[in-house]
Amino acid sequence: MAPYVTRFAPSPTGYLHLGHAFAALYAADLAERSGGRFLVRIEDTDRTRARGEFEAAIFEDMAWLGLTWEEPVRRQSAHFDDYARALETLRGFGCAYPCFCTRKEIEAEFAASVNAPHGPDGPIYPGTCRGLSDLEKTGRIERGDQHAWRLDVAKAVTLLGAPLSFEELGGGPAGETGAIAVNADLFGDFVLARKDAPASYHLSVVVDDALQGVTLVTRGNDLFAAAHVHRLLQALLKLPVPLYSHHRLILDASGKRLAKRDQATTLRHLRADGWTPARVREVLGLTSR
Ligand code: GLU
């Protein structure tokens, strides 16, 4: 086994629960067993929801689990320049366009179309702003109209020319393993930078994994589909390509994925209830170290 550089990338918008514990231990175990490195990244681009108190709790809970990680931890809010540069590169290629649509307008378009195609995150953006003239785009930006930036996926695919694939080690939602052919259209013209945040999840994750030197991206298989467009961004931005291992999700008694509102499975609650880190591992079906 090659020494893997893995990472755990929580958002500080709530307390860690058993699902996070599984994700963190899964990444740390793969790093440790391969003689590699385990990194942490705080995904706090959403400044309205991120809280310092949750970030402190993340570190406390991780230490309680017995994890150690490299310092300094990368905090996305400290690196907005990196994402702006990546966006600039994509704009330079002519494959990013400003989107002035409001959420309401997009929803109205979905409602009006009978067969709106759906992606993993819901209906696919119909491309309303893709065809705006350069004059209109610059005019509206100069006027101060609020806008997001989207990838023109068709242009990006043409620019790249060759089909892409990524290597899945762990099995996606349907047990996919091996070389996975990229479906660049999966999310349509997805958002690169939001009106209220300078980088989307897709853009920031791709930039960060490259800058942090992550060689094996591990995360829940609810994010398997995202790897398709992450691979597309890596090719456009000429970034190194990590391996992927998407893992199973931890479900509650009714078979639903654990959510931040499920207080009963937060690590601090379980700890107060007398749980030990060894019990957490056992319940999660992870072998002890
Ligand atoms: N921040 C994401 C989450 O909490 C994880 C992103 C990733 O691992 O790529 O689900």
Boltz pocket constraint, residues with backbone or C-beta under 6 A from the ligand:
constraints:
  - pocket:
      binder: B
      contacts: [[A, 7], [A, 9], [A, 10], [A, 11], [A, 43], [A, 205], [A, 218], [A, 219], [A, 223]]
      max_distance: 6.0
